[in-house]
Amino acid sequence: MKLSLRGIVIGALGAAALCLSPLSVSPAGAITVGGITLNADRVQIIHGGGYDDDSTNFNITFTNFGEYGDCGTYRDAIASGVCVALSQYTCPYECATDSASCLAEAPASIEEGCGEIAVGVFPTYPFEYFIAPFVDHVVNHEEYGTFFGLNPVDVGPGTVSARIVLLSTPPDSCGMWELNVEATGLDLAPITHNPMSIWLNDAADDGPFCFDIDNAIIGGPISSKPTPVVRRGVRK
C-alpha cells in the first residue's frame, strides 16, 4: 500500500529542513499525478541492546515523477538531497484527503532534522534524516553521490552514511535512483515487527510519501565470534 502526504513546509538543503510534515492523506488507489514511488526495498533494523545503540541499513530504489510532470533541481535527489524516515506504524489511512479533523490531530512542532514528529493518526519517526549534500561523482558515465554526517545532525555520536546512484530514467519521470543508507546511534526500540513503513520526500517538498514495508529484517546484531564446537572423545 502506498499513500502520499502533502507537506506544509518548504523543502530545504540544510539539516534543519522540515520535510516530513503531514498536511493531507490521499486514499489508497488514487491516481498518482506525480511524486515519489518506491520500486524496491531491503530494510534491516538492528537492536544493539543499549541506549541509542541500535542501527539500520536499507537499500531502496525510488522514482520521482515531479509535480504534474514538472522536474527541476529540487527533484534531483543527488543535486538536492532526499529525506528518509522509518516508522513503526503502517501508512496512515484513517483520514480522507484534506480532512479538517485529521489536521486538528496533527499540530506542527519544529524538530531538528528533516521532519516533524506528528501525533494522532500520523506516525512518529524513530529515525529521520535529510541526506544532503551529496558529493557528486561521475565515473564511466555513471553518476552517483556519497554522503557522511553525524546523527543527530552536527552532534553525534551516531553517524549516517549513504551512497546514491542515478539509474536509467523511466519515461515521464524526473529520475530513478538506488539509495543505500547506514545509520548508527539510534533508538529503534519501537520497531519490533512487520509491517512498518518508510517515508520519502524531496527538496521540493512534494510529499512526504509513505510506503509499507512487510519484509524488514528485524533483530539483534550478528555475533562475530564463531560458535565453539565441542568434540566428544572416540573410544577405540
WOTA-V291731 format. One record per helix or strand. SS is the DSSP state (helix for helix, strand for strand). FROM is the first residue (numbers start at 1). TO is the last residue. If there is no record, write none. Layout:
SS/FROM/TO
SS/FROM/TO
This chain:
strand/2/7
strand/22/25
strand/34/47
strand/54/67
strand/70/70
helix/73/75
helix/77/80
strand/82/87
helix/100/104
strand/127/131
strand/135/139
strand/142/151
strand/158/166
strand/175/186
strand/196/202
strand/209/213
strand/217/220
